[in-house]
Amino acid sequence: MKINSWICAAAAMALVACGPLNEDTAASRIMGQATARIMGTPPPASTGLGITQEQVLANPGQFMRVNIRNFDQWDTMAQTGQNGRRVTWVNGNNISLTLQDGIMVATRGLPRDLMGAETAETRQAIRAGGGIAQRTHEYITDVDAISSELLQCRIASQGAEAIEMLHETHNSVRFEEKCAGEKLEFTNVYWVNARGTIIRSLQAVSPDAGYLQIDVF
């Protein structure tokens, strides 16, 4: 199956495939609730980590909220590991997401995961206020091979924007990243605070999994 393009519709924010492509802690629940998944099927409804809004706000850097847009599913993820600047987060169903400087570089447990990505130039362009970047994405194909796609991206500031996360208002600058390659096309959106931290983003995974909205606290 070849995926000819991904289209980010501004109104729907949907990802479209246009062609044939004994302590009750958060950590213990993450490890105890791993489930089997079949490629191409939605993830199960989250069993949750039992984390309250107050806990999220009181522990900055430990939790984030993620919305799997194609399945309209919000969930809390807890930080479970770090390798250099790459930080891995996991939810109660053992779906994991790895970010590097706020930009997604891998997922596990979603339909047709992002197996790996190189995104350093994107982060550099955001820090510079905009620019041009190359990134690579790797996926598992229908024949269980790794497919790598080189993407040319343009990052541009869309100006200041106040956003609300868990009933708190945050000032930010919004950036859009438009990427296109031989088989893929998508638009990511990032909201960056005054410290240069990406506090909210809308990032493409794959046509099967759609976009993730990621809120970092």
Buried (B, 14 or more C-beta within 10 A) or exposed (E): EEBBBBBBEEEEBEBBBEEEBEEEEBEEBBEEBEEEBEEEEBBBEBBBBEBEBEBBBEEEEBBBBBBBBBBEBEBBBBBBEEEEEEBBBBBBBBBBBBBBBBBBBBBBBBBBBBBBBBBBBBBEBBEEEBBEBBBEBBBBEEEEEEBEBEBEBBBEBEEEEEBEBEEEEBEBBBBBBBBBBEBBBBBBBBBBBEEEEBBBBBBBBBBBBBBBBBBBB
